[in-house]
């Protein structure tokens, strides 16, 4: 399976050649002026039902056709897009796509050129790091849909008990604080983490690389090369390795899935004096996308009697991870892009849907639902609470993975998880980084 997925770029390119690269011409029964029934793929449940209903209603009002929204899963989206985008009979007309996956598909012609719409859809006000991964040869093929930068969630009670400053002013201060918190707690909490970060959690771990001036890859003479062995990258990896050894009890096999479970767990077993007595995995600090706050807090019941988490400002707090210079560290920005399939026979309707999605009304709705809007002029819709402030601050210096044509293949291969687990296991960084540079570099240039 791994080899099959890693070769997805070749598969997509071959399929596009076989089905022809010319855009299908509209038929008499489906003219650009007439109503067009189109399909829009969203990935996961991040787009709330309220927003989906709005798109369906607005599209019917503007075009007269029916918009069908189909939810896909992140686990198999690359496989599905690889199979469906080149097929004019089965392609989604418009699709969400992970920002890090966008370069692979744009480089093989899977999306329609929407450069002529760029200014109308927001232009320079759009999140430019997302715009760049959707470009090829200066033309726009996908544009940002929403973003969700990562920031820190912490337990005020635990940080205060350890006598450490929150929020820390620099990355060095953060690193020292989470180690101190861990050192001060092992007698009361088993396997306690000052900062819980899984060994395979590269999406959060790369923040230490970026903060030290390193990167995952760069272009040299028209080719992409892996830069894990760059001195600045190694400096960041060394800091991360030390934190994983001294501040995190997370398994080295753990990824970035549901870290909020561990920041909540410190209230799961207390004696009469309120001291935590038995917790298998607990954390004073985690790093997660902003929407994680809905899963953090005191356990309570909702009106239907179901267990829910209720945020408690006295117990929990948030802050943007600081960099070495005191400014926000360049954390990895999560989120998605959006594009029109080049094989769609409903180009006019698809373009009308994009106009609705990039309208001020819809962008505002995204913000009000805690999703970072693509257009910076609608950022105020996020509100002014602590979560909005942390999201905006962390996004101010956020960064994406390399816009290499083979990046989706790198992610699908799980080589990054493999590499970061070995970092967490204490491997020699000089030899390890050289080994994985040799593995990843050829994958970056697959077309």
FIFI-79694 format. One record per residue (C-alpha): x, y, z. Coordinates in steps of 0.25 Angstrom, whole numbers, plus 5000, padded with zeros to 4 digits. Each point is the difference from the previous one (the first is absolute). Layout:
N
XYZ ...
END
This chain:
447
500050005000 501150105004 500749984986 498750024993 499750135007 501450054999 499849994985 498850084999 500650114992 500349914989 498649945001 499450144999 500850054989 499849874992 498550015002 500050144995 500749964987 499149894998 498750085002 500550124992 500450135005 499050094992 498950065008 498749934996 499150094992 498650035006 498849924993 498750064995 499349955013 501150065009 500450144996 500750105009 498850094999 499149895006 499849935013 501149905003 499949895011 501449995006 500749925011 500950065011 500949915008 500350045014 501049925009 499749975014 498950075009 500750135001 499050074991 498850015009 498649964995 499550155001 501150044990 499749884991 498550045000 500350144996 500949964988 498949914995 498950125001 500950104995 500449924988 498649974997 499750155000 501250044991 500049884990 498749935001 500649875001 500249905011 501350005009 500349865006 501050005011 500749875003 500949985012 501349924998 501049965010 501450045002 500549865000 499749964986 499850144993 501349994992 499649864995 498650054996 500550134994 501149924992 498949914994 498950104998 500650144996 500449944986 498749944998 499050104993 498849915003 500349995015 500950115004 499550105011 499850134994 500650085011 500849945012 500750035013 501449955000 501050005011 501050124999 501249915000 499449914989 499750114991 501350014993 500049864995 498650014993 500350144994 501349964994 499349894992 498950084995 498949955008 499350135003 499550114991 500750134999 499350115008 501050114998 499050094994 499249995013 501150035010 499750145002 498549995001 500249895010 500950085009 501350024993 501150045010 499150005012 500049854999 500949915009 501250014991 500749875005 498849924996 499950084986 501549964997 499849855002 498850014990 500850074989 500849944988 500850094991 499450135006 498649954997 498949975011 499449865001 499549995014 499850115011 499949995015 498749955006 500350025015 501149995009 500249955014 501450045006 500549925012 500250065013 500349965015 498949965010 500549995014 499549975014 500250135008 499949925013 501149914997 500950114994 499850095012 500349885010 501349984993 500450155002 500250024985 499650124991 498850004991 500050034989 501549994998 500750114992 500949914991 500149864995 501249985010 499150045011 498949914996 501049884998 500550025014 498650025006 499549874995 501249925005 499950075014 498549975001 500349854997 501150005010 499150055011 498849904998 500449864999 499749975015 498650034998 499749974986 500549874992 500550034987 499850145000 500450094989 500350155001 499850004985 499349884993 500549984986 500049874993 501349944994 499350004986 499450135001 500750074989 499050114998 500250065013 501549965001 500450084988 499750135007 501349985007 500749984987 499350134994 500350085013 501549974998 500150044986 499949864994 499149944990 499649864995 500450034985 500450114990 500250024985 501449994994 500250024985 498549964997 500049885009 499549985014 500949945010 499849965015 500750085010 499849925013 501650005001 500050154999 500750065013 498850095004 499149884998 500849915009 500150115010 498550005001 499949855000 501050005011 499150095009 498849914996 500749875004 500450065013 498650045003 499549864996 501049945010 499850095012 498650064999 499149904992 499649865004 499249994987 500249874993 501150014989 498949934991 499050115003 499650104989 499250135001 498749945003 499150055012 501150055009 498950075008 499649875006 501350025009 499850145004 498749965005 500549885007 500650075012 498750015006 499649864999 500649945014 500150095012 500049975015 499250085010 501050115000 499950024985 501449944997 500049924987 500449865005 499949914988 500050044985 500749914989 500250114991 499850155003 500550134995 500250145004 500150054986 499649954986 500150064986 498850004991 499250074989 499150115006 498749924999 500549905010 499550095011 498649944998 500649875006 500750065012 499450035013 499349955012 499149884998 498550035001 498749964995 499250084989 498550014999 499949864994 500849945011 501249974991 501450035005 500750124995 501250095003 499850145005 501150104999 500550055014 500850134999 500549985015 500649864996 500450014985 500750114991 500650024987 501250074993 500750004987 501349925000 501150105001 501250004991 501550035003 499850154997 498750015009 499150014989 499049894997 500849874995 499749964985 499049895003 499549914990 498650054995 498949904998 498950024991 499549984986 500050054986 498949994990 500049984985 499249974987 500249874994 500650024986 499249884995 498750065005 499050034989 499350105009 501050115000 499150125001 499249945011 501349975008 500550144998 498750055006 500249915012 501450065002 499450145000 499049965011 501149935008 500950134999 498950105003 500150085012 498749935006 500649864999 501450045005 499350075012 499249875002 501449925000 500650105011 498849995009 500149855000 501450015004 500749974987 501050104995 499450074988 500850004987 499850154998 500750085011 499050114999 499049915007 501049965011 499150085010 498949894999 500949915008 499650095012 500950065011 500149895010 501249935004 499949894990 499950104988 501150085005 500949885001 499649954987 500350144993 501350015007 500549864997 499550024985 500850134999 501349924998 499549874996 500649914989 499749894991 500749874995 500850014987 499250034988 500749884993 499349924989 500249875008 499750055014 498749935001 500849874996 500950035012 498950025010 499349874995 501349925001 500050025015 501550034999 499850125009 499349935011 501249894999 501050115000 499550085012 499749875008 501549974999 500350145004 499249985013 500649875002 501450075001 500649974987 501350074996 499550124992 501250024991 499949864994 498549995001 499750134992 501049964989 499349874999 498650064998 500550114991 500449894990 498749935002 499150124998 500750094990 499649904988 498550005005 500050155000 500250014985 499049894996 499050064989 
END
